[in-house]
Amino acid sequence: MVATEASVSTAASDSKGVGPLLRAWRERRRISQLELALRADSSARHISFVETGRSRPSEEMVLRLAEHLDVPVRERNALLLAAGYAPRYPETPLDDPALDALRDGMERLIQGYEPYPALVVDAGYTVVAANRGITMLLDGIPEKLLHPPNAMRLTLHPEGLAPRIRNLREWRGHLVAQMERQLALHRSDQLRALYEEVTAYPVPEDAPGEEPEEPVPYFALPMRVEHEGRILSFVSSISTFNTPMDVTVAELAIETFLPADPATAKYLQTLAG
């Protein structure tokens, strides 16, 4: 992605080699050497030799093990470097002409989702594209939070959406847990700094809000946010690209917000119509 990450894998590869890195990924996935060997069409003995440094895996084996361990694309490059091979996956800047079709496709996708909110973020939660539904929710947010726009900062900052979110403690807990899961995979300095920043924001008591006229059986945790005197409820869905071959593309995420109750859907459709 356009953001630069300094992962623990990259740092460790300079001194420990590929074996300990593969072992760390295997343990993180809670897979035994035998299970990994069966998945990768190898032997537990060979996996053990690779992890202890007694055997140098081929480039093909590194990639095969990384695939079965569901290692992120950026970290697969780090594994290859640690094993003495060249990185396999490029990291193309998002504004590169080679990604014109990708950018155009994402823009059409999120615009087609209107009037419901949708946006695209990179690995550091920088917003790289957003539709008018998002712009509507961000109306009145200070300019200093919009340049550059960061989804976590915009949502949890005391001058951002936080005062408008009626279930802030729950929604904040969801977002913080999401960042913690990412840190367990990437250990990015940039992401760690963002995590420490947003978790240090003060958390006021949940403001009382307007309750739905009838109880709503939410099917997922909603974000209940005030907009022009109304309480709108959304549940979010995050999509990523299937089998990405580029680090930038692998770290893009498209988040869409679906109305969680009929009143929210009706209100947004009225605004659009």
Disulfide bonds with the S-S distance in Angstrom:
none
